[in-house]
Amino acid sequence: MKTKRLLRSLLPVYVFCLGALLLSALGSSRAVTAITQNAPLPQRRCVIIDAGHGGEDGGATSCTGVLESQINLEIALRLNDLLGLLGYDTRMVRTTDTSVYTQGATIAAKKASDLKERVKLVNSEPNALLISIHQNTFPDSRYSGAQVFFARDTESRALAKALQAALVEYLNPGSQRQPKRATGIYLMEHIDRPGALIECGFLSNPEEEARLRDPDYQRALCCVIAATVSNFLDQT
């Protein structure tokens, strides 16, 4: 399978490039690493990477007290590196622990503004594809597994189907989760571009929460997402 071959090749490439650019990255005060800024590959379709929540909106809190927004950002930054290495022009909604609201006197008003700004960013790119990174939670700690939600268009549905299948095959064997339409999710219902929102796992499940905080698992997760996105865009 092409996705499997690409995934196997991405893992060592990711590690090698991180090591090769380590000094440059450490010498920078910016959150985005030097990898994408030095990628030699030609740029292709724009992929917008949304690290969900941020700033005053921490999202869910994990079973060990870690904010969802922090995990989302770590995964989003790693995904940005990989997609840059694959030659994609990328835009990150946020690169630090901040919200992107422009107005609002209350937390609720700021959250509303934040969502509108994210929608505006996505819709401002004429050839964009959105990947939004989130984490799930549930009162019953037994539940686990990644799940993908898609925007209203057919391309989004096809992308979500491919992502869900890859996540189950490589990271969540035996999972019965299926991609779903993102009903009631403001960002996904208002974008005019294709997009998928990935709930990477359950912060309420102790074993999965530990994996989601682990850099090695985050790298594997990003390899699966990047390889699937690249495969998908090559075929569309």
Long-range contacts (C-beta under 8 A, 24 or more apart in sequence): 2-231, 3-166, 3-227, 3-228, 3-231, 6-227, 6-230, 6-231, 7-170, 7-223, 7-224, 7-227, 10-82, 10-223, 10-226, 10-227, 11-219, 11-220, 11-223, 13-85, 14-81, 14-82, 14-85, 14-219, 14-222, 14-223, 15-219, 17-81, 17-85, 18-81, 30-95, 31-73, 31-77, 31-95, 31-96, 32-77, 32-80, 32-92, 32-95, 33-77, 33-81, 35-81, 35-84, 35-85, 36-80, 36-81, 36-83, 36-84, 36-85, 36-90, 39-84, 39-85, 39-87, 41-85, 41-86, 41-87, 42-87, 43-87, 43-88, 43-89, 44-87, 44-88, 44-89, 44-233, 45-88, 45-89, 45-127, 45-128, 45-129, 45-233, 46-88, 46-89, 46-90, 46-91, 46-125, 46-127, 46-128, 46-129, 47-83, 47-88, 47-89, 47-90, 47-91, 47-128, 47-129, 47-130, 47-131, 47-229, 48-90, 48-91, 48-92, 48-93, 48-121, 48-122, 48-125, 48-128, 48-129, 48-130, 48-131, 48-193, 48-195, 49-76, 49-79, 49-80, 49-83, 49-90, 49-91, 49-92, 49-93, 49-131, 49-133, 50-76, 50-92, 50-93, 50-118, 50-122, 50-130, 50-131, 50-132, 50-133, 50-187, 51-75, 51-76, 51-77, 51-92, 51-93, 51-94, 51-133, 52-132, 52-133, 52-134, 52-135, 52-197, 53-99, 53-134, 54-94, 54-96, 54-97, 54-98, 54-99, 54-100, 54-114, 55-97, 55-98, 55-99, 56-99, 56-107, 56-110, 57-99, 57-107, 57-110, 57-111, 57-114, 59-134, 59-135, 60-135, 60-136, 60-137, 60-203, 60-204, 61-137, 61-203, 62-135, 62-137, 62-203, 62-204, 62-209, 62-212, 62-213, 63-141, 63-203, 63-204, 63-205, 63-206, 63-209, 64-206, 64-209, 64-210, 64-213, 66-203, 66-209, 66-213, 68-134, 68-135, 68-137, 68-203, 69-97, 70-97, 71-135, 71-200, 71-203, 71-212, 71-213, 72-133, 72-134, 72-135, 73-97, 74-215, 74-218, 75-133, 75-200, 75-212, 75-218, 75-221, 75-222, 76-133, 78-218, 78-219, 78-222, 79-131, 79-133, 79-222, 79-225, 79-226, 81-222, 82-222, 82-223, 82-226, 83-226, 83-229, 83-230, 86-226, 86-230, 88-230, 88-233, 91-121, 91-125, 91-128, 93-118, 93-121, 115-186, 115-187, 118-187, 119-186, 119-187, 119-190, 119-191, 122-187, 122-191, 122-192, 122-193, 122-195, 123-191, 123-192, 123-193, 125-193, 128-193, 129-159, 129-193, 129-194, 129-195, 129-229, 129-233, 130-191, 130-193, 130-194, 130-195, 130-196, 131-195, 131-196, 131-198, 131-225, 131-229, 132-187, 132-188, 132-195, 132-196, 132-197, 132-198, 133-198, 133-200, 134-197, 134-198, 134-199, 134-200, 135-199, 135-200, 135-201, 135-202, 135-203, 135-212, 136-199, 136-200, 136-201, 136-202, 136-203, 136-204, 137-202, 137-203, 137-204, 138-202, 138-204, 139-204, 140-204, 141-202, 141-204, 141-205, 141-206, 142-205, 143-202, 143-204, 143-205, 144-172, 144-175, 144-201, 144-202, 144-205, 144-207, 144-208, 145-172, 145-175, 145-177, 145-201, 145-202, 145-208, 146-171, 146-172, 146-175, 146-177, 146-198, 146-199, 146-200, 146-201, 146-221, 147-177, 147-178, 147-179, 147-180, 147-198, 147-199, 148-179, 148-180, 148-196, 148-197, 148-198, 148-199, 149-179, 149-180, 149-181, 149-182, 149-185, 149-188, 149-196, 149-197, 149-198, 149-199, 150-179, 150-180, 150-181, 150-182, 150-188, 150-195, 150-196, 150-197, 151-182, 151-188, 151-189, 151-191, 151-193, 151-194, 151-195, 151-196, 152-181, 152-188, 152-189, 153-194, 155-194, 155-236, 156-194, 156-195, 156-196, 157-181, 158-232, 158-236, 159-194, 159-195, 159-196, 159-229, 159-232, 160-196, 162-228, 162-231, 162-232, 163-196, 163-198, 163-225, 163-228, 163-229, 166-224, 166-225, 166-227, 166-228, 167-198, 167-224, 167-225, 170-220, 170-224, 171-220, 171-221, 171-224, 198-225
